[in-house]
């Protein structure tokens, strides 16, 4: 069993969150590319429709 210090644990969690964010962004851009760059066809929402809640959810990618 390994013991990980608090700073190392927090760094690991931050890295995992960043990795997950990158995967989500790559998937969204792959979907956008697949529909010729048409954000509406890719399921993207307009910024004005989600800017009030964007800090709480990932709705700016897909509902």
Helices and strands as residue ranges (DSSP letters): H 6-34, H 47-50
